[in-house]
Amino acid sequence: MGEYLFTSESVSEGHPDKICDRISDAILDLYLKQDSASRVAVECMATTNRVMLAGEVRSHAPISAEQVSACAQEVVKTLGYEQKGFHWQKLRIDNCIHEQSADIAHGIGEEGAGDQGLMFGYACDETEELMPAALYYSHNILRRLSERRLGGDYPELGPDAKSQLSLIYDEKTRLPLRCHSIVVSTQHGRDVPLTRVQEIVREVVGEVLPEGWLCADKNFHINPTGQFVIGGPDGDAGLTGRKIIVDTYGGAAPHGGGAFSGKDASKVDRSAAYAARYLAKNIVAAKLARRCLIQIAYAIGVAEPVSFYVDLQERNTTASNAEVAAVLQKLMNLTPRGIKEHLQLTRPIFEPSSNFGHFGRKPRENGCFSWEKCDLVKQLKDALA
């Protein structure tokens, strides 16, 4: 009584779609390293020993097709793919990237949004990182498996993996209590028994979840098909931008539809989603509300947002949503240029965001995950508390 379930999933950096996201972002960073004003929109598809690149670029960076192909190959090598059907040394890479449309370049210039669209940002008090708990811990299970695999502790495992947590929530507090069910599937060597895989996964899940959160054994599913040897693009084709719910809030909040990876910050699909998360997180960090949802919408070629919506849930301020929205727009310029400058999004910082979620991460010294900073808290408290 008074409880409900909510489920989110994550996928590892070796999942076919995530390989493509990472290749797209690695190519974006390749251009930004030499020309911070580069305009990049690159997508990738991966299948058996083949990677296909497509999209458009406008840049002064003298980058050759061979360098782009080498960048994609290096990503696959770093992930540890050396299986018969997907090996970094055997990859055929088809590069169909072309120059950005002159019509788009003229229309957006240096100020306007790269496309129309709507973006959402969300934060809640379920975890220290102000993220929905089911997604947060799903990410962390796979991140820990990856760290242990790449560190040499678990050579039995392969790069491809998925996790899924169903959490029991208290209906009154809307906070998670424990796991109802856990699903983890991870690629492994052909001669590795299921019992060894189960031993590894149980150890990692026990390290990641809070004490007392483990579910009953009957609800703990580890490689439920029994065998997961053929993984990555050899088992299933991958495509950039196909894991947008994994990338954001695990279904706990709306998503505008646009993907992130492979796009520079002139594309508001990415930059405005980061800005919305940044603002929502600062609202919750300032304890002005337990949950905050923000929507921003743009028109192609127009700098200012066409709409800005704020929804404070279980608020701790007498200010209305409209008043909060007005304060936020004073604290941050929400034009594409304003967002890029505020969050410093012209640097080559995007490849790490392609795996284990774009949100709920620790800001890094090089500027990666700058949108996770809580540096507006004092100003928000002064204006709204």
C-alpha positions in Angstrom: 0.0 0.0 0.0 1.2 3.5 -0.8 4.0 2.3 -3.1 4.6 2.2 -6.9 7.2 1.0 -9.4 9.2 2.9 -11.9 11.8 1.5 -14.3 14.7 2.8 -16.3 17.4 1.2 -18.4 21.0 1.9 -19.5 23.3 0.5 -22.0 27.1 0.2 -22.0 29.7 2.1 -24.1 30.0 -1.1 -26.2 26.3 -1.3 -27.1 26.0 -0.8 -30.9 24.1 2.5 -30.7 26.5 3.8 -28.1 29.5 2.9 -30.3 27.9 5.1 -33.0 27.2 8.0 -30.5 30.8 7.9 -29.4 32.2 7.9 -32.9 30.0 10.8 -33.8 31.2 12.8 -30.7 34.8 11.8 -31.3 34.6 13.3 -34.8 33.0 16.4 -33.4 35.8 16.8 -30.9 38.3 16.2 -33.7 37.0 19.3 -35.5 36.6 21.4 -32.4 40.3 20.8 -31.4 41.4 22.7 -34.5 38.5 25.1 -35.1 36.2 26.0 -32.2 33.8 27.6 -34.6 33.2 24.3 -36.5 29.7 23.4 -37.4 29.3 19.6 -37.2 26.4 17.2 -37.6 27.7 13.7 -38.0 25.9 10.5 -37.7 27.1 6.9 -37.7 25.8 3.4 -38.5 27.6 0.3 -37.5 27.1 -3.3 -38.5 29.3 -6.4 -39.0 32.9 -5.1 -39.5 31.5 -1.9 -41.1 31.0 1.7 -40.1 29.2 4.2 -42.2 29.5 8.0 -41.6 27.2 10.7 -42.9 26.3 14.3 -42.2 27.6 17.8 -42.8 30.5 19.9 -41.6 31.5 23.6 -42.0 35.0 24.1 -40.6 38.4 25.7 -41.2 40.1 22.7 -39.7 42.3 20.9 -42.3 41.0 17.4 -41.4 41.2 14.7 -44.1 38.9 11.8 -44.7 41.7 9.5 -43.6 41.9 11.3 -40.2 38.1 11.0 -39.8 38.3 7.2 -40.5 41.2 6.8 -38.1 39.2 8.6 -35.4 36.4 6.1 -35.8 38.8 3.2 -35.8 40.4 4.4 -32.6 37.1 4.6 -30.8 36.4 0.9 -31.7 39.9 0.0 -30.6 39.6 1.8 -27.3 36.3 -0.1 -26.5 38.2 -3.4 -26.8 36.4 -4.8 -29.9 38.6 -7.5 -31.3 36.0 -10.1 -32.2 35.6 -11.8 -35.6 32.5 -9.9 -36.6 33.6 -6.5 -35.3 37.4 -5.8 -35.0 39.0 -2.4 -35.1 41.7 -3.7 -37.6 39.1 -5.2 -40.0 36.7 -2.3 -40.2 35.5 -1.0 -43.5 34.7 2.7 -43.0 32.5 4.4 -45.5 32.8 8.2 -45.2 29.9 10.2 -46.7 30.3 13.4 -44.7 29.8 16.5 -46.9 29.8 20.3 -46.4 27.0 22.0 -44.6 24.2 23.3 -46.7 24.8 26.9 -47.8 21.1 27.7 -47.1 21.5 26.5 -43.5 24.8 28.3 -43.0 23.4 31.6 -44.4 20.1 31.2 -42.4 21.6 30.7 -39.0 24.8 32.7 -39.3 26.6 33.0 -36.0 23.6 33.9 -33.9 20.5 31.9 -34.8 19.4 28.5 -33.7 20.6 25.7 -35.9 17.0 24.3 -36.1 13.6 24.6 -34.7 12.7 22.3 -31.8 11.8 21.9 -28.2 14.1 20.7 -25.4 13.6 19.7 -21.8 15.7 19.8 -18.7 14.9 18.1 -15.4 16.3 17.6 -11.9 14.9 15.9 -8.8 16.1 15.2 -5.3 16.2 11.3 -5.6 20.0 11.2 -5.7 23.0 13.4 -4.7 23.5 14.2 -8.4 19.8 15.3 -8.6 18.9 12.6 -11.1 16.1 10.0 -11.2 17.4 7.1 -9.2 16.4 4.2 -11.5 18.5 5.6 -14.3 21.3 6.9 -12.1 22.0 3.4 -10.7 21.5 1.7 -14.0 24.2 3.9 -15.4 26.5 3.3 -12.4 26.2 -0.5 -12.6 27.4 -0.5 -16.2 30.1 2.1 -15.6 31.5 -0.1 -12.8 31.4 -3.2 -15.0 33.2 -1.2 -17.7 35.9 0.1 -15.3 36.6 -3.3 -14.0 36.6 -4.9 -17.4 39.0 -2.3 -18.9 41.1 -2.4 -15.8 41.7 -6.1 -16.2 39.7 -7.4 -13.3 37.1 -9.1 -15.5 38.7 -10.2 -18.8 35.8 -12.7 -19.2 33.4 -9.9 -20.1 32.9 -8.2 -23.5 32.1 -4.5 -24.2 28.3 -4.9 -24.9 26.0 -4.7 -21.9 22.6 -3.5 -20.7 21.0 -2.9 -17.3 17.5 -2.2 -16.1 16.2 -1.3 -12.6 12.6 -1.3 -11.4 12.5 0.7 -8.1 9.8 0.7 -5.4 8.8 4.3 -4.5 7.0 5.6 -1.5 3.8 7.2 -2.9 3.8 9.9 -0.3 7.4 11.1 -0.4 8.0 10.0 -4.1 11.4 8.7 -3.0 12.9 5.3 -3.9 12.9 2.7 -1.2 14.7 -0.4 -2.8 14.8 -2.5 -6.0 11.9 -4.6 -7.0 13.7 -6.2 -9.9 17.1 -6.0 -11.6 18.1 -7.0 -15.1 21.7 -7.1 -16.3 22.9 -8.6 -19.5 26.6 -8.6 -20.4 28.6 -10.0 -23.2 31.2 -12.6 -22.3 33.7 -15.0 -23.7 32.5 -18.2 -25.3 34.0 -20.5 -22.7 32.8 -18.4 -19.7 30.1 -20.2 -17.7 26.9 -18.4 -16.7 27.7 -19.0 -13.1 30.8 -16.8 -13.4 28.9 -14.0 -15.2 26.3 -14.1 -12.4 29.1 -14.0 -9.8 30.6 -10.9 -11.4 27.3 -9.0 -11.9 26.1 -9.7 -8.3 29.4 -8.4 -7.0 29.2 -5.2 -9.0 25.6 -4.5 -8.3 26.2 -5.0 -4.6 29.0 -2.4 -4.8 26.8 0.1 -6.6 23.4 0.0 -4.9 22.7 1.5 -1.5 22.6 -0.9 1.4 19.4 -2.8 1.6 18.3 -2.2 -2.0 19.0 -5.6 -3.5 15.8 -7.4 -4.7 14.8 -11.0 -4.1 16.8 -13.6 -6.1 13.8 -14.5 -8.2 13.6 -10.9 -9.5 17.4 -10.6 -10.2 17.9 -11.5 -13.8 21.4 -11.9 -15.1 21.9 -12.8 -18.8 18.3 -14.3 -18.8 18.8 -15.8 -22.3 21.6 -17.9 -20.9 24.4 -16.9 -23.3 25.6 -13.5 -24.7 28.7 -14.2 -26.7 28.0 -12.4 -30.0 27.6 -8.7 -29.1 28.1 -5.2 -30.5 27.4 -4.4 -34.2 28.0 -8.1 -35.1 24.9 -9.0 -33.1 22.7 -5.9 -33.9 23.2 -2.8 -36.0 23.9 0.5 -34.2 22.9 4.0 -35.0 23.7 7.5 -33.6 20.9 9.1 -31.6 18.8 6.0 -30.9 19.3 6.0 -27.1 17.9 9.5 -26.3 16.0 8.3 -23.2 19.1 6.6 -21.8 21.0 9.8 -22.6 18.6 12.0 -20.6 16.2 11.0 -17.7 15.3 7.4 -18.2 11.7 8.3 -19.0 11.1 10.2 -15.7 10.8 13.4 -17.7 9.7 14.4 -21.2 12.2 14.5 -24.1 11.8 16.9 -27.0 12.9 14.3 -29.5 16.3 15.5 -30.7 19.5 13.5 -30.2 22.8 15.0 -28.9 25.8 13.1 -30.2 27.7 14.4 -33.2 26.2 17.9 -33.0 28.0 21.0 -32.1 26.5 23.6 -29.8 24.9 25.7 -32.5 22.4 22.8 -32.6 19.9 23.6 -29.8 18.9 19.9 -29.7 22.1 19.6 -27.7 23.0 23.0 -26.2 19.5 24.0 -25.1 18.9 20.6 -23.5 22.1 21.1 -21.6 21.1 24.6 -20.6 17.7 23.4 -19.4 19.3 20.7 -17.3 21.7 23.2 -15.9 18.9 25.6 -14.8 16.7 22.9 -13.4 19.6 21.4 -11.4 20.4 24.7 -9.9 16.8 25.3 -8.9 16.7 21.9 -7.0 20.2 22.4 -5.6 19.0 25.7 -4.2 16.1 23.8 -2.6 13.6 26.0 -4.2 11.7 22.8 -5.3 12.2 19.0 -5.0 11.7 18.6 -8.7 12.0 21.0 -11.6 11.0 20.7 -15.3 12.0 23.2 -17.9 11.1 23.4 -21.6 12.8 25.7 -24.1 11.7 26.0 -27.8 13.4 27.7 -30.8 12.9 28.6 -34.4 15.6 28.0 -37.0 17.7 31.1 -37.6 16.2 33.0 -34.7 18.4 33.6 -31.7 15.9 34.1 -28.8 13.8 31.2 -27.6 10.2 31.3 -28.9 9.0 29.9 -25.5 10.4 29.2 -22.0 8.5 27.1 -19.5 9.3 26.3 -15.9 7.4 23.9 -13.6 8.5 23.8 -10.0 7.1 20.7 -8.2 6.8 20.6 -4.4 8.1 24.1 -4.3 9.8 25.9 -1.4 9.3 29.4 -2.7 6.4 31.8 -2.9 7.4 32.9 -6.4 5.3 31.7 -9.3 6.6 29.6 -12.2 6.5 32.7 -14.4 8.5 34.7 -11.8 11.1 32.0 -11.6 11.3 31.8 -15.4 11.9 35.6 -15.5 14.8 35.3 -13.0 16.4 32.4 -14.9 16.3 34.3 -18.1 18.1 37.2 -16.4 20.8 34.8 -15.0 21.5 33.1 -18.3 21.4 34.3 -21.9 19.4 31.5 -23.7 20.4 32.4 -27.3 22.6 29.7 -28.8 25.6 32.0 -28.5 24.7 32.8 -24.9 24.5 29.2 -24.0 27.8 28.3 -25.7 29.6 31.1 -23.8 28.0 30.5 -20.4 28.7 26.7 -20.5 31.8 27.0 -22.7 30.6 24.6 -25.3 33.1 25.4 -28.1 35.8 23.2 -26.6 36.4 19.5 -27.6 34.7 18.1 -24.5 31.9 15.9 -25.9 33.2 12.4 -26.4 32.9 11.4 -22.7 29.2 12.5 -22.6 28.4 9.8 -25.2 28.3 7.0 -22.6 26.5 6.5 -19.3 24.3 9.6 -19.7 24.8 13.2 -20.4 23.4 14.2 -17.0 24.2 13.4 -13.4 27.9 13.5 -14.1 30.7 15.2 -12.3 32.0 18.4 -14.0 35.6 18.0 -15.2 38.5 20.4 -15.1 38.6 20.5 -19.0 35.0 21.8 -19.0 33.3 18.6 -19.8 29.9 18.4 -18.1 30.0 22.1 -17.4 26.2 22.0 -17.5 26.2 19.9 -14.2 27.7 22.8 -12.2 25.5 24.3 -9.4 27.1 27.8 -9.6 23.8 29.7 -9.7 22.5 28.5 -6.3 23.4 31.7 -4.4 21.9 34.0 -7.0 18.7 32.0 -7.1 18.4 31.9 -3.4 18.9 35.6 -3.2 16.3 36.3 -5.8 13.7 33.7 -4.9 14.1 32.2 -1.5 
